[in-house]
Amino acid sequence: MQILLINVLLWAAIGLQFPVLAQWRPNVPTELRSLDQIYAAAQLEQCNLTVSAGGDAKEEWAPVVAGFTQRFPKVGLNLTVDLSKYHAALIDRSFYANDEYIDVALLQTSQNFAQWKAQNRLMFYKPQNFSDINNDEKDFDGAYLPSLLFSFGSFYYDSSKLNQSELPTTYLDLLEPRWKGKLILTYPNDDDAINYLFSVITSKYGFDWLEALAQQDVQWVRGTATPSILMGEASQNSSSQRVLSFTTTGQYVKAPTIRSQAPVMEEYISWYQPMGIFSSTRCPESSKLFVSWFLSDEFQQPLSQTSNTVLDHLDLKSGFDIYASNSTQVGGLPRFMEDRAMVEWWRMQFELTLGTASGPDPNDLY
């Protein structure tokens, strides 16, 4: 009995280290149907598509919901926004409870998609423009694909209270006395992307930088949407001095006075958020419709006006080439996320200085 138990544990350990040994990798053909043809097939399913989207503000994905329902009004869409780590945990729990109900996931936790593929839990699907999707970002079997480009590290500031010429040029400048009481930052021990950003900065300037930053009377918050939202609200309050952050993005900005500028001679972080269809989906055609639409010229072309997209021909036309940048490594965050021991090591280093992340869940507020 003891030998049997040891063998079971040994093979379990091998399975955890080398999950691809049991992986099924079918060579699925590229989709040939148009969006309208897939839409016609999706209508026959008569089901409500359930999508898990990673984010910390419901309004972040509101344009996607509006765009999909306007384009395909006869296909129901239930898109839930929550922190990616919570989505991933819930998806795994439902799997082990034999009660899977999520059709599509778009999450920051890129390591989960490799895990789910290895467990044969993802549908292999190649949308019509599969060959045009950036080779560095897509899974060549079609198990998961890039969706949108995200980034953190630029300085976002309230231009009604701070002139552009007054902005810091490096993260080291944030330690100057003039920034005390003016920063709103996301806890790096509560979000893996911000964890990675802080690991990059701390690796450059040392833990002395982190300890000194902690003495700058920073307003620490949960969620990357929170800093820009709070700065936008504070812009209407002349007495508030919270005017600067580097842990947020422009997609949450509503106040016209909130602007951004990239730091000089610093590395910021960027990554393509992966998406995939679960093989357990009860709405396969609706799921294919959502993914195909999301990765189509129809959806991606407007994005190409201001940044890189997932489609090579649009980037070639726009001239954006993030892979040629010396200021960011698109593959940096996914590699960081795969090494969970490293993620946890850095998280505890930041928690040692800043304490446990506290405050309301941003999805409950925004």
Secondary structure as GFF3:
##gff-version 3
##sequence-region A 1 366
A	DSSP	alpha_helix	2	17	.	.	.	ID=ss1
A	DSSP	three_ten_helix	19	22	.	.	.	ID=ss2
A	DSSP	alpha_helix	35	45	.	.	.	ID=ss3
A	DSSP	beta_strand	48	54	.	.	.	ID=ss4
A	DSSP	three_ten_helix	58	61	.	.	.	ID=ss5
A	DSSP	alpha_helix	62	71	.	.	.	ID=ss6
A	DSSP	beta_strand	76	82	.	.	.	ID=ss7
A	DSSP	alpha_helix	84	96	.	.	.	ID=ss8
A	DSSP	beta_strand	104	106	.	.	.	ID=ss9
A	DSSP	alpha_helix	110	118	.	.	.	ID=ss10
A	DSSP	three_ten_helix	130	132	.	.	.	ID=ss11
A	DSSP	beta_strand	145	152	.	.	.	ID=ss12
A	DSSP	beta_strand	155	158	.	.	.	ID=ss13
A	DSSP	three_ten_helix	164	166	.	.	.	ID=ss14
A	DSSP	three_ten_helix	172	175	.	.	.	ID=ss15
A	DSSP	three_ten_helix	177	179	.	.	.	ID=ss16
A	DSSP	beta_strand	184	186	.	.	.	ID=ss17
A	DSSP	alpha_helix	192	205	.	.	.	ID=ss18
A	DSSP	alpha_helix	207	214	.	.	.	ID=ss19
A	DSSP	beta_strand	219	221	.	.	.	ID=ss20
A	DSSP	alpha_helix	226	234	.	.	.	ID=ss21
A	DSSP	beta_strand	244	245	.	.	.	ID=ss22
A	DSSP	three_ten_helix	250	252	.	.	.	ID=ss23
A	DSSP	beta_strand	258	261	.	.	.	ID=ss24
A	DSSP	beta_strand	269	277	.	.	.	ID=ss25
A	DSSP	alpha_helix	284	294	.	.	.	ID=ss26
A	DSSP	alpha_helix	297	300	.	.	.	ID=ss27
A	DSSP	three_ten_helix	301	305	.	.	.	ID=ss28
A	DSSP	alpha_helix	312	318	.	.	.	ID=ss29
A	DSSP	three_ten_helix	322	324	.	.	.	ID=ss30
A	DSSP	alpha_helix	332	338	.	.	.	ID=ss31
A	DSSP	alpha_helix	340	354	.	.	.	ID=ss32
A	DSSP	alpha_helix	362	365	.	.	.	ID=ss33
###
